Amino acid sequence: MDNNTRAQQAMPFMKPEIDIVKVLETRNIDFDEQFTMDYVQQVIEVLDKIETYDSLINATEEEKYIRITLSTPGGSIFSLFGLLEKIEALKNKGYTIHTHVKSLAASCGFVLFVSGNYRTISQFGYLLNHQGSSMTGGTVRDMEVSLDLTKKLEQQINDYIRKNTELSEDEIQRPYRTNTDIWYTSQEALDLKLASEIISY
C-alpha cells in the first residue's frame, strides 16, 4: 500500500463543495444533505454568488431564477431560518425560487420546499411535516425553558407555512391533533396545492 492510499484511507469522507460554475450553468442547487450550520452556510454563500453574478450581467426579471432540488431528511431549525432569510430577500428582489422535491423533503426540508414561489415534485417524491422536537435535559427549569422555546419555534414555522401555502388550519394542525408524522405523496402534494406540478429533471 503506497502513502497516497494510506492517506486517503485515513482521511474522513468529505463532501466536495458546491460547484458554483455548474450552478450558474444550470441555475440549480442540489440540496442533498441534512440541515447543519456548515452546509446551509455553504448554500447561502452560493446564493450570494449567484446574486452577485446576476448583478454584474444586469440579469432581467426572467433570468433571476434559482431552482433548489431537495433530497433531505431535515435537521437544525436554526440553520433553516438562516436560509429562509436569504430566500425571502431574493424573492423581494424579484427572484423566482423554484423548489423541487426529487425524493424527500422532510421536516426542515418541508418548510424549505414551501418557501419556493414555484414548487414541483417528482412522481417519487415525498413530503414530511411533523411536530417540533427538542432534546430536553438538565433541571426541571431547563426543560421548561426548552419546551417554551420549542413552542415558539413551532408557532413561527406554522405561521410561515400559513403564509406560503393554501393549507387549511386543520391540515396545518394535523401533526399536533393526531400526534403523528404527516406524509404526503406527490399526488397528495398536488391535490393540496403544495406543489404546482409533478415533474422530473
N, C-alpha and C positions, 0 to 999 in steps of 0.2 A: 504494500500500500504506500503510495507516494505522499509527500507532505501536503499537496493540494487536496487530495482525497480526505486525509485526516482532518484538515482544517474545515472542509465542507461538512463533514460529519459532526464535528464539534460545535459548529455554529447552529443556533436555533433557526428554524424556518422563519424567514422574513418576507412578508408580502411586499412585492415591489410597489413603489409609489405610483399614484395615478398618472398615466401618460397624458400630459397636457396637450401634446400635439395631436394625439388620437381624439381626445375630447373636442378640440377645436374643429377637427375634420368632421366628426360625426355629430357634434352637439349633444353627446350622450355621456353621462356618468353612470357607471355600473356601481351601485351601492350594494355590495355583496358581503358586508361584514356586520358584526354587532355594533351597536352604538356605544363607542368609547370616546373619551375626550380626544385621544390622539387621532383616531380615524376620522371623526367628524371634523376636527380642525383641518385635516388634510383636504376633506371635501370642500370646506368653506374657502380654503386658500385657492382651490381650483376654480370655484365660483368667482372669487375676486379676480383671478387671472382672465377668465372669460369676459368679465365686465370691463377690465382694462383694455383687452384686445378689441372689444366691440366699440369702445370709446375712441380708440386710435383709428379705426377704419370708418368711423361715423356710421355705425350699423343702423339700419332702418328699423321701424317697429316690427316689420315682418321677419327681419333677421335676428331679432332679440328672442331667441328660442333656445331653451335648455331642456333636455329630457333626462330624468333620473330614473334608471331602471332598477327596481327593487328585488332583492332576494335576501331578506334579513329577518332574523328571529327577534329583533328588538335590542334592548339594552338600557343604557343610562338615560333617564328622562332629562337630566340637566344638559347632557350632550345634545339631545333633541332640541331643546329650547334654543341653544346657540345657533343651530342650523335653521330653525324656523325664523329666527330674527333676520338672518341673511336672505332667506327665501321671500319673506314679506317685503323686505327692502327692494329686492329685484322686481317683484310684481308691481310695486309702487312706481318703479322706473320704466314700466311698460313691457317687462319680460313676460313671455308665456312660459310658465313652468309646467312641463308635461311630466307627470309621474306615471310610471308603468310598472305593473307587477308581473315579473317574469315567473316567479314560483311562489314566494311567500312574502307578505308584508305583515308582520306580527307586532303587536304591542306598539312600541315607538314607531315601527315601520308603518303601522296602520295610520298613525297621525301624520307622518311624513307624506304618505300617499294622499291623504285628503287635503294636504297643503297645495297640491297642484291645481292650477286653474284650468287644466285639461288632464283628464285621468283615464287611463286604459288598463286593461288586464288581459293576460294570456288565458287561453282556454284551460290551462293547467294551473292557473294562479289561485291562491287562497289569501284571504284576509283574516286577521285575528284581532278582535277587540276584547279587552278584559279589564277587570278592576286593577287599580294600582297595588303594588306590594311594597313592603318595607321590611328590612332586616332589623327588627327591634331587639334591643338588649339593654343591659345595664340596670339602673334603678327603675322603679315604677315611674318616677317623674321623667326619666329619659324616654321610656316607652310612650308616655303620654305626649311628650313633645314630638316624637317621631310619628305618632298616629295623627296628631294635629297637622303636621306638615304633609303627610300623605293625603289627607282630606283636601287640603288646599291645592295640591298638585292635581288631584282628580278633578276638582272643580274647574281649574284652569284648562285642563285638557278637554273636558266636556264642553266648555264654552267655545273652545276652538273648533271642535267637531260641529257644534251647532252653527257656527258662523260659516263653515266651509262646505256643509252638506245639506241635503234636504231630508235627513233622517228625522223621524218623529221623536218626540220626547220619550215615548215609550220604548222605542228602539235604542236610544242612547242610554236609557236607564236599565236595559235588559241585563247587562252583566251583573248589576247590583241587585236587581229584582230576583233574578234566578240563581245568583251566586255561582255562575258558571262562565267559562270562556265562551265567546260567541265567534263562531267560524262562518265565513261567507265564501261560497263558491263563486266562480266568475259570473255565472248566471244570476246568482243572488245579488252580487255587487251591481250588476247591470239593472236588475229589476228595482233595486233600491236607489238607483241613480248615484251610487258611489262611483261607478265607472260609466263613462260615456260610450265605450266600445270594447268588444272582445277582439283582440288583435295580437299577432305575434310579430316579433322583429328578428 
